[in-house]
Amino acid sequence: MIGGVNAPVLSIDLPFGKRLGRGKVREIFEHHGDLLLVASDRVSAFDVVMHEGIPDKGRVLTETSAFWFKLLADVVPNHLLSTDVDSWDDIPAASKPLLRGRTLRCKKCQPLPVEWVVRGYLTGSGWSDYQRDGVVSGIKLPAGLLHASQLEPPILTPSTKAASGHDEPISFARVVELVGDKVAHAARDAALNLYRKGRDYAAQRGIVIADTKFEFGLRDGQLLLIDECLTPDSSRFWPANEVRPGGTPTSFDKQYLRNWLLSTGWNKTPPPPTLPTEVVDKTRATYLEIQRRLGA
């Protein structure tokens, strides 16, 4: 503990598991035929991982994802098996303190090479694209929209899943080329329906989900929701009472960190600037607050 706050977990190694990958935030291991997705406290912005971690961030991501996986399971099946590390008899006792609260035990599947971004409000890169030519990911939008204007119905703006560097927007026609017509349409429908149900739940808690990113995989031909779900890393959350066309609502996600980074003049390429303690503390508080507001 540092000043009453857990020290951030930046690296995770499991001597008993087979490492399959290391993402910007998560470490992925295979163990007895299952996947262990372990969320570190690393934080990235503009696809660059910061040197400093955000204490408790991995736990917030894990607990929030598990909450949504259970709430949205009737929309589309997902890969979650369990988060109860202490019930896993095949995990060495010495490793359980590290894994507890930050691990999703999941079914293995074949991930689709697409990120399924759903936008319910005009913001972020979508707002930038719209200002330029009135089009977002090939979708022509009405003239005269402002920042934070609601998009009804929500739109799907898929992107590539870059192993490194920046993801790139792609058309739905390209999605069909990548995954096939049947899977593309099933995943598109699932993403939009997941967003709608998540949006409606969050609205009851005074929260607007401006946009979010889903990932899907296939297991024995079945489409599954995978990775994370409606977390502050994959979504923009706004207080509902601040949302109006032309406004700039407070963001319960990484936007505070992004804004600070932009204020430094950083060019969005490694190495990133050192994060002051104030920025780390504020980002941590933001993650904890959206979890509290969502009841996750």
Summary of the structure (lengths in Angstrom):
residues: 296
radius of gyration: 18.9
end to end distance: 23.9
largest distance: 59.4
contacts: 909
relative contact order: 0.16
helix: 33%
strand: 28%
